Amino acid sequence: VGPTHQPTPARIGERARAESPVAGPSCCPTRAHTDAPLYIHHRRRQVAKQNPTQSNRCDSFPQKEKKKKRKASAAAAMILRIRSRDGTDRITVPDAAAATVGDLQRLIEARATVPVAAQRLSLDPALLLPAPQPPLLADPAAPLASLPLANGSFVYLSYPPGARSAQPPPPRALTAAGSFGKKMTMDDLIARQIRVTRQEAPFCSAASFDRDSANAFQLHVSESLAFAVKRAGFLYGRVDAETKEVLVDFIYEPPQQGSSDVVHLMRDADEEARVDAIADGLGMRRVGFVFTQAVGRKASETGEYTLSNSEVVQAAQLQAEGGIPEWVTAVVKLEVGEDGSADVHFEAFQMSEVCVKLFKDGVLETEIQDSDDPRLSKMRKEVIAGGKDTMEVDNDFFLVPVKISDHQGPLSMGFPIENRGIPLPANALRSHMDRAKHLPFVKRISDFHLLLQIAAFLDVKADVPTLAACVGHQAEVPEGYRLLIDALAGQT
């Protein structure tokens, strides 16, 4: 992303907003939603069009008729990758030039054991997201040759829960030590009972982001980091007890070091204690984790992927630590359109219960090697996924999509944000207070990042929650706190 391009706006949750039942003030009696969009700045990127695939051939040497026929037969076959919420299947279409959508459906039924009547096919990956449904391949008589398909193309498959009737392989015979066959230990027997299945519904109904906080986060990534390295933060807000909607009101960015594939959190226990004390005073708590994906992240030789294996491990670890069933993981990424333009997108997920349990039980491999396929998560023990024993699971098995929207939260976003590699200006507090001097004192300090700066000079167990509670209720700030803040700002 070059520095000379001008940012243009994109909306948050464009894929999910149309179906979101939480748009509007009636969905949450404790919070007022707004229909105003969250505008996210992004930069335009031009992507060079790929040249058409050229077949390797040599016409300089005469070929026997038998070899020509064999080559023609091989060229007529086409391998398609069928991506569903249960993973990816590779299906070979023997005579692609003459095959139809109906032929492909029958091949899918034979290979993936999904009945033709339950299949919904599309060339658009949005089929697998909680968004308005894309165009479907609904005509069984339509020839595959009329579709933009090539060898290795993805076709997306959706079907109702329970429609797939994959049968596990027959059990292996148990043999005594020294005899032919594999000796089964008790660990092997226990591992064979671990079944990795899709979780169809999340525990939270939706995730709504304060638009100023979300915009400040992605703007730093696009303007300062150019999506070249990963960036992360913890989400703080509340969970509506009735609707189970997660409302994110501010983002705390801990000290961290990011690369194109991994972001290492260098967590500061004292600073996090102050953050939690502020959240407690505001009537909030930690509700999730957000991270960005770099444009140069590691590619997979077996297909596209939503989250990498290292991202799955990190998300599962933090969700296990979070301690609430509604915990949300948000992903911010740059997506390139067909015209070469690039848009910033927010997407929200929960890691499935099975994924978190595999992490807690030590089955999910946490040591990622450079040679590992980022699309697959390795297991330390054999598990059953998709009806077969395996040591690797497609990461999509662990993702539960969450609808996403935005709102205007109660806090402002004018104070410099912590831990971004730039020292806080010495006059930052004074400048902020001077800019907002026309506002009531409690409004002037209604900024999480300002409160975090002040909290370093207060008692974390008594003073920090008390001051934050004044902000949360927009109540009069006691004189002692006013004098301290004015002194810190150099206004006394």
C-alpha positions as CSV (number, residue, x, y, z in Angstrom):
1,V,0.0,0.0,0.0
2,G,1.7,3.1,-1.2
3,P,1.7,6.3,0.8
4,T,0.3,8.4,-2.0
5,H,-3.0,6.6,-2.3
6,Q,-6.1,8.3,-0.8
7,P,-8.3,6.2,1.6
8,T,-11.9,5.6,0.6
9,P,-14.6,4.4,2.9
10,A,-15.9,0.9,3.4
11,R,-18.5,-0.4,5.8
12,I,-18.1,-2.8,8.7
13,G,-19.9,-6.1,8.4
14,E,-21.1,-5.6,4.9
15,R,-21.5,-9.3,4.5
16,A,-23.6,-9.8,7.6
17,R,-25.5,-6.5,8.1
18,A,-28.4,-7.5,5.9
19,E,-29.3,-10.5,8.0
20,S,-28.3,-9.0,11.4
21,P,-31.3,-9.0,13.7
22,V,-29.6,-6.4,16.0
23,A,-29.7,-3.4,13.7
24,G,-31.9,-0.8,15.5
25,P,-32.5,0.5,19.0
26,S,-35.2,-2.1,19.8
27,C,-32.8,-5.1,19.9
28,C,-31.0,-4.1,23.1
29,P,-32.8,-2.1,25.8
30,T,-29.6,-1.1,27.5
31,R,-27.8,0.3,24.5
32,A,-28.9,2.6,21.7
33,H,-27.9,1.4,18.3
34,T,-27.6,3.7,15.4
35,D,-28.0,3.1,11.7
36,A,-25.1,5.4,10.8
37,P,-22.4,3.3,9.2
38,L,-18.9,2.8,10.5
39,Y,-16.6,4.1,7.9
40,I,-13.3,2.4,7.6
41,H,-10.5,3.9,5.6
42,H,-8.6,1.7,3.2
43,R,-6.3,2.2,0.4
44,R,-6.6,1.2,-3.3
45,R,-4.3,-1.5,-4.5
46,Q,-4.0,-2.6,-8.1
47,V,-3.5,-6.3,-8.6
48,A,-1.9,-7.5,-11.8
49,K,-4.2,-9.8,-13.8
50,Q,-2.9,-13.3,-14.0
51,N,-2.1,-14.7,-17.4
52,P,-4.3,-17.6,-18.6
53,T,-2.9,-21.0,-17.7
54,Q,-0.9,-22.4,-20.6
55,S,-0.7,-26.1,-21.2
56,N,2.8,-27.6,-21.5
57,R,3.1,-29.3,-24.8
58,C,5.7,-30.1,-27.5
59,D,4.6,-30.3,-31.1
60,S,8.1,-30.8,-32.5
61,F,8.1,-34.6,-32.1
62,P,5.6,-37.1,-33.6
63,Q,3.5,-38.9,-31.1
64,K,1.9,-42.3,-31.3
65,E,-1.9,-42.3,-31.6
66,K,-2.2,-44.2,-28.3
67,K,-0.2,-41.6,-26.4
68,K,-2.3,-38.8,-28.0
69,K,-5.5,-40.4,-26.9
70,R,-4.1,-40.9,-23.4
71,K,-3.1,-37.2,-23.2
72,A,-6.5,-36.1,-24.6
73,S,-8.3,-38.2,-22.0
74,A,-6.2,-36.7,-19.2
75,A,-6.8,-33.2,-20.4
76,A,-10.6,-33.8,-20.4
77,A,-10.6,-34.6,-16.6
78,M,-10.7,-31.7,-14.2
79,I,-10.1,-31.7,-10.4
80,L,-12.4,-29.4,-8.4
81,R,-12.0,-28.5,-4.7
82,I,-15.4,-28.7,-2.9
83,R,-15.2,-26.4,0.1
84,S,-17.9,-26.8,2.8
85,R,-18.1,-26.0,6.5
86,D,-16.8,-29.5,7.1
87,G,-13.6,-29.0,5.2
88,T,-12.4,-29.5,1.6
89,D,-12.9,-32.5,-0.7
90,R,-11.1,-33.0,-4.0
91,I,-13.4,-34.4,-6.7
92,T,-12.2,-35.5,-10.2
93,V,-14.7,-34.8,-13.0
94,P,-13.8,-37.4,-15.7
95,D,-15.2,-35.6,-18.8
96,A,-15.4,-32.0,-17.8
97,A,-16.3,-30.8,-21.3
98,A,-19.5,-32.8,-21.3
99,A,-20.3,-32.8,-17.6
100,T,-23.1,-30.8,-16.1
101,V,-23.9,-29.4,-12.6
102,G,-26.0,-32.5,-12.0
103,D,-23.1,-34.7,-12.8
104,L,-21.0,-32.8,-10.3
105,Q,-23.7,-33.1,-7.6
106,R,-23.8,-36.9,-8.1
107,L,-20.0,-37.0,-7.7
108,I,-20.3,-35.0,-4.5
109,E,-22.9,-37.4,-3.2
110,A,-20.7,-40.4,-3.9
111,R,-17.5,-38.8,-2.4
112,A,-18.8,-36.5,0.4
113,T,-22.0,-38.5,1.1
114,V,-24.2,-35.4,0.9
115,P,-27.5,-36.2,-0.9
116,V,-28.1,-34.3,-4.1
117,A,-31.4,-32.9,-2.7
118,A,-29.6,-31.3,0.3
119,Q,-26.8,-29.7,-1.8
120,R,-26.5,-26.0,-2.4
121,L,-23.6,-25.1,-4.7
122,S,-22.1,-21.7,-5.5
123,L,-18.9,-20.2,-6.9
124,D,-19.0,-17.5,-4.2
125,P,-17.5,-18.2,-0.7
126,A,-20.2,-16.1,0.8
127,L,-22.3,-19.2,0.7
128,L,-20.6,-20.4,3.9
129,L,-21.0,-17.0,5.7
130,P,-24.0,-15.7,7.7
131,A,-24.8,-13.2,4.9
132,P,-27.2,-12.7,2.0
133,Q,-26.9,-15.8,-0.1
134,P,-25.0,-15.5,-3.4
135,P,-26.1,-16.9,-6.7
136,L,-26.5,-20.7,-6.7
137,L,-25.7,-23.3,-9.3
138,A,-29.3,-24.3,-9.3
139,D,-29.7,-25.7,-12.8
140,P,-28.5,-29.4,-12.9
141,A,-28.5,-29.3,-16.7
142,A,-26.1,-26.4,-16.9
143,P,-22.8,-27.6,-18.5
144,L,-19.7,-27.1,-16.4
145,A,-17.9,-25.8,-19.5
146,S,-20.2,-22.7,-19.3
147,L,-18.9,-21.8,-15.8
148,P,-15.6,-20.0,-15.0
149,L,-14.0,-23.3,-13.7
150,A,-10.5,-24.6,-14.3
151,N,-8.4,-27.3,-12.8
152,G,-8.2,-26.7,-9.1
153,S,-11.1,-24.2,-8.9
154,F,-13.1,-24.0,-5.7
155,V,-16.9,-24.8,-5.6
156,Y,-18.6,-24.0,-2.4
157,L,-21.1,-26.4,-0.9
158,S,-23.7,-25.8,1.8
159,Y,-26.1,-28.3,3.3
160,P,-28.3,-28.6,6.4
161,P,-26.9,-30.0,9.7
162,G,-26.9,-33.7,9.7
163,A,-27.2,-34.1,5.9
164,R,-23.7,-35.5,5.6
165,S,-23.8,-39.2,6.3
166,A,-20.1,-40.1,6.2
167,Q,-19.3,-43.5,7.7
168,P,-16.2,-43.9,9.8
169,P,-13.7,-46.5,8.6
170,P,-14.1,-50.0,10.1
171,P,-12.3,-50.4,13.4
172,R,-8.8,-51.8,13.4
173,A,-8.4,-55.1,15.1
174,L,-6.7,-55.0,18.5
175,T,-3.6,-57.2,18.6
176,A,-1.2,-58.3,21.3
177,A,2.3,-57.1,21.4
178,G,4.6,-59.1,19.0
179,S,1.8,-60.1,16.6
180,F,1.1,-58.6,13.2
181,G,-0.8,-55.3,13.1
182,K,-0.7,-52.2,15.3
183,K,-0.7,-52.5,19.1
184,M,-3.4,-50.3,20.6
185,T,-2.6,-48.5,23.9
186,M,-5.2,-47.0,26.3
187,D,-4.3,-43.6,24.9
188,D,-5.0,-44.8,21.4
189,L,-8.4,-46.0,22.4
190,I,-9.3,-42.8,24.1
191,A,-8.0,-40.7,21.2
192,R,-10.2,-42.7,18.8
193,Q,-13.3,-41.4,20.8
194,I,-12.4,-37.7,20.1
195,R,-14.7,-36.6,17.3
196,V,-14.3,-33.2,15.7
197,T,-17.6,-31.9,14.4
198,R,-19.0,-28.6,13.3
199,Q,-20.7,-26.3,15.8
200,E,-23.6,-24.9,13.9
201,A,-24.6,-21.9,16.1
202,P,-22.5,-19.5,18.2
203,F,-23.2,-18.8,21.9
204,C,-23.6,-15.0,21.1
205,S,-26.3,-13.7,18.8
206,A,-24.1,-11.0,17.3
207,A,-21.1,-8.7,17.9
208,S,-21.4,-4.9,17.6
209,F,-18.4,-2.7,17.6
210,D,-18.1,0.9,18.7
211,R,-17.4,2.5,15.3
212,D,-14.8,5.0,16.6
213,S,-12.7,2.3,18.3
214,A,-12.9,-0.1,15.3
215,N,-12.0,2.8,13.0
216,A,-9.0,3.8,15.1
217,F,-7.7,0.3,15.2
218,Q,-7.9,-0.4,11.4
219,L,-6.7,3.1,10.5
220,H,-3.5,2.4,12.4
221,V,-3.0,-0.9,10.6
222,S,-3.8,0.5,7.1
223,E,-2.0,3.9,7.5
224,S,1.0,3.1,9.7
225,L,1.5,-0.6,9.1
226,A,0.1,-0.9,5.6
227,F,-1.2,-4.4,6.5
228,A,2.4,-5.6,6.3
229,V,2.4,-7.1,9.8
230,K,-0.2,-8.4,12.2
231,R,-1.7,-6.3,15.0
232,A,-3.9,-7.4,17.8
233,G,-6.0,-6.1,20.7
234,F,-8.4,-7.2,23.5
235,L,-12.1,-6.3,23.1
236,Y,-13.9,-4.8,26.1
237,G,-17.6,-4.2,26.5
238,R,-20.6,-6.0,27.8
239,V,-22.9,-9.0,27.0
240,D,-26.6,-8.3,26.8
241,A,-28.2,-10.8,29.2
242,E,-31.4,-11.3,27.1
243,T,-30.2,-11.2,23.5
244,K,-26.6,-12.5,24.1
245,E,-25.3,-9.8,21.9
246,V,-21.7,-8.8,22.6
247,L,-21.2,-5.0,22.6
248,V,-17.6,-3.9,22.2
249,D,-17.0,-0.4,23.5
250,F,-13.2,-0.1,23.5
251,I,-10.1,-1.9,22.3
252,Y,-6.9,-2.3,24.4
253,E,-3.7,-2.9,22.5
254,P,-1.2,-4.6,24.7
255,P,2.6,-4.4,24.0
256,Q,3.3,-6.7,21.0
257,Q,5.6,-7.6,18.2
258,G,4.0,-8.6,14.9
259,S,5.2,-10.2,11.7
260,S,3.4,-11.2,8.5
261,D,2.2,-14.5,10.1
262,V,2.3,-14.2,13.9
263,V,1.7,-11.5,16.5
264,H,3.5,-12.1,19.9
265,L,1.7,-10.5,22.8
266,M,4.2,-9.2,25.4
267,R,1.6,-8.9,28.1
268,D,2.1,-6.5,31.1
269,A,0.2,-7.9,34.1
270,D,0.2,-4.5,35.9
271,E,-1.1,-2.6,32.9
272,E,-3.8,-5.3,32.3
273,A,-4.9,-5.0,35.9
274,R,-5.4,-1.3,35.4
275,V,-7.4,-2.0,32.2
276,D,-9.6,-4.5,34.0
277,A,-10.2,-2.0,36.9
278,I,-11.3,0.7,34.4
279,A,-13.6,-1.8,32.7
280,D,-15.0,-2.9,36.0
281,G,-15.8,0.7,36.9
282,L,-17.5,1.3,33.6
283,G,-19.6,-1.8,34.0
284,M,-17.7,-3.7,31.3
285,R,-15.4,-6.7,31.0
286,R,-13.1,-8.4,28.5
287,V,-15.3,-10.0,25.8
288,G,-13.0,-10.9,23.0
289,F,-9.9,-10.6,20.9
290,V,-9.2,-8.9,17.5
291,F,-6.3,-9.3,15.2
292,T,-5.4,-8.3,11.6
293,Q,-4.1,-10.5,8.8
294,A,-1.2,-9.3,6.8
295,V,-1.3,-9.1,3.0
296,G,1.9,-11.2,2.8
297,R,0.8,-14.0,5.0
298,K,2.0,-17.6,4.3
299,A,0.1,-19.3,1.5
300,S,-1.2,-22.8,1.6
301,E,-0.5,-25.3,-1.2
302,T,-3.9,-27.0,-0.6
303,G,-6.2,-24.0,-0.9
304,E,-7.4,-20.8,0.6
305,Y,-8.0,-20.5,4.4
306,T,-9.8,-18.2,6.7
307,L,-7.6,-18.6,9.8
308,S,-4.1,-20.1,9.9
309,N,-3.1,-22.9,12.3
310,S,-1.2,-20.4,14.5
311,E,-4.2,-18.1,14.6
312,V,-6.5,-21.0,15.6
313,V,-4.1,-21.9,18.5
314,Q,-3.9,-18.3,19.7
315,A,-7.7,-17.7,19.4
316,A,-8.4,-21.0,21.3
317,Q,-6.0,-20.1,24.0
318,L,-7.5,-16.7,24.6
319,Q,-11.1,-17.9,24.4
320,A,-10.2,-20.5,27.0
321,E,-8.7,-17.8,29.2
322,G,-11.6,-15.4,28.6
323,G,-14.0,-17.5,30.7
324,I,-17.3,-16.6,29.0
325,P,-19.2,-18.6,26.5
326,E,-20.0,-15.5,24.4
327,W,-16.3,-14.7,23.7
328,V,-15.7,-13.3,20.2
329,T,-12.7,-13.4,17.9
330,A,-12.7,-10.7,15.3
331,V,-10.5,-10.6,12.1
332,V,-9.6,-7.5,10.1
333,K,-8.2,-8.1,6.7
334,L,-7.7,-6.5,3.3
335,E,-9.7,-8.2,0.5
336,V,-9.0,-7.6,-3.2
337,G,-11.9,-7.4,-5.5
338,E,-12.1,-8.5,-9.2
339,D,-11.4,-4.9,-10.3
340,G,-8.1,-4.8,-8.4
341,S,-9.5,-2.6,-5.6
342,A,-9.0,-3.5,-1.9
343,D,-11.5,-3.1,0.9
344,V,-11.0,-3.5,4.7
345,H,-13.4,-6.1,6.2
346,F,-14.2,-7.0,9.7
347,E,-15.4,-10.6,10.4
348,A,-16.3,-12.2,13.7
349,F,-16.1,-15.8,14.8
350,Q,-16.2,-18.0,17.9
351,M,-13.9,-20.9,18.2
352,S,-16.0,-24.0,18.7
353,E,-16.4,-25.8,22.0
354,V,-14.5,-28.8,20.5
355,C,-11.6,-26.6,19.5
356,V,-11.3,-25.0,23.0
357,K,-11.5,-28.5,24.6
358,L,-8.8,-29.9,22.3
359,F,-6.6,-27.0,23.4
360,K,-7.3,-27.4,27.1
361,D,-6.8,-31.2,26.9
362,G,-3.4,-30.8,25.1
363,V,-4.6,-32.5,21.9
364,L,-4.2,-29.4,19.7
365,E,-0.6,-29.0,18.6
366,T,0.7,-25.6,19.7
367,E,4.2,-25.8,18.2
368,I,3.9,-24.7,14.6
369,Q,6.7,-25.5,12.2
370,D,7.5,-23.5,9.1
371,S,6.9,-26.6,6.9
372,D,3.3,-27.0,8.3
373,D,0.3,-26.3,6.1
374,P,-1.3,-23.2,7.6
375,R,-4.8,-24.4,6.5
376,L,-4.6,-27.4,8.8
377,S,-4.3,-27.8,12.5
378,K,-2.2,-30.6,13.7
379,M,-3.3,-32.9,16.6
380,R,-1.0,-34.7,19.1
381,K,-3.4,-37.6,19.1
382,E,-5.5,-39.2,16.4
383,V,-9.0,-37.8,16.2
384,I,-12.1,-38.5,14.0
385,A,-13.0,-35.7,11.6
386,G,-15.3,-35.9,8.6
387,G,-15.8,-39.6,9.3
388,K,-12.2,-40.6,9.2
389,D,-9.2,-40.9,11.6
390,T,-6.7,-38.1,11.1
391,M,-3.9,-36.2,12.7
392,E,-4.7,-33.0,10.8
393,V,-8.0,-31.0,10.8
394,D,-9.1,-28.3,8.4
395,N,-9.2,-25.0,10.4
396,D,-12.7,-24.3,9.1
397,F,-14.0,-27.1,11.3
398,F,-13.3,-24.9,14.4
399,L,-14.9,-21.6,13.2
400,V,-18.4,-20.5,14.1
401,P,-19.4,-17.4,12.2
402,V,-21.0,-14.5,14.2
403,K,-23.1,-11.7,12.8
404,I,-21.4,-8.3,13.0
405,S,-22.7,-4.7,13.2
406,D,-21.6,-1.4,14.7
407,H,-22.9,1.3,17.2
408,Q,-21.8,4.5,18.8
409,G,-20.5,3.8,22.2
410,P,-20.4,6.0,25.3
411,L,-16.6,6.8,25.2
412,S,-14.7,9.3,23.0
413,M,-11.5,8.5,21.1
414,G,-9.4,11.6,21.1
415,F,-6.4,10.6,23.3
416,P,-3.3,8.9,21.9
417,I,-3.4,5.1,22.0
418,E,-0.9,3.2,24.1
419,N,1.8,0.7,23.0
420,R,2.1,1.7,19.4
421,G,5.8,2.1,19.4
422,I,5.7,5.9,19.7
423,P,6.3,7.5,23.1
424,L,3.3,9.4,24.5
425,P,4.0,13.1,24.1
426,A,4.7,14.8,27.4
427,N,1.9,17.3,26.9
428,A,-0.6,14.8,25.6
429,L,-2.9,15.1,28.7
430,R,-2.7,18.9,28.7
431,S,-3.4,19.1,25.0
432,H,-6.4,16.8,25.3
433,M,-7.9,18.7,28.3
434,D,-7.4,22.1,26.6
435,R,-9.2,20.9,23.4
436,A,-12.2,19.7,25.5
437,K,-12.3,22.5,28.0
438,H,-15.7,23.6,26.8
439,L,-17.2,20.3,27.9
440,P,-18.1,19.2,31.5
441,F,-15.2,17.7,33.3
442,V,-16.6,14.1,33.2
443,K,-17.0,14.4,29.4
444,R,-13.4,15.6,29.1
445,I,-12.1,12.4,30.7
446,S,-14.6,10.0,29.0
447,D,-11.8,8.3,27.0
448,F,-10.5,4.9,27.9
449,H,-6.9,5.6,26.7
450,L,-6.8,8.8,28.8
451,L,-8.1,6.9,31.8
452,L,-5.4,4.3,31.3
453,Q,-2.8,7.0,31.4
454,I,-4.2,8.5,34.6
455,A,-4.6,5.1,36.2
456,A,-0.9,4.7,36.5
457,F,-1.0,7.3,39.3
458,L,-4.0,5.9,41.2
459,D,-4.7,3.0,43.4
460,V,-5.8,0.2,41.1
461,K,-8.2,-1.4,43.6
462,A,-9.9,1.7,44.9
463,D,-9.3,4.9,43.0
464,V,-9.3,3.5,39.4
465,P,-12.8,1.8,39.6
466,T,-14.2,4.8,41.4
467,L,-13.1,7.3,38.8
468,A,-14.2,5.0,36.0
469,A,-17.6,4.6,37.6
470,C,-18.0,8.4,37.5
471,V,-17.4,8.2,33.7
472,G,-19.7,5.2,33.3
473,H,-22.6,7.0,35.1
474,Q,-21.6,10.5,33.8
475,A,-21.6,11.6,37.4
476,E,-19.8,14.5,39.1
477,V,-16.1,13.8,39.5
478,P,-14.9,14.3,43.1
479,E,-12.8,17.4,43.7
480,G,-9.7,15.3,44.7
481,Y,-9.6,13.5,41.4
482,R,-10.1,16.8,39.5
483,L,-7.2,18.4,41.3
484,L,-5.0,15.3,40.6
485,I,-5.8,15.2,36.9
486,D,-5.3,19.0,36.5
487,A,-1.9,18.6,38.2
488,L,-0.9,15.8,35.9
489,A,-1.9,17.9,33.0
490,G,0.1,20.9,34.3
491,Q,-3.0,23.1,34.6
492,T,-2.5,24.0,38.2
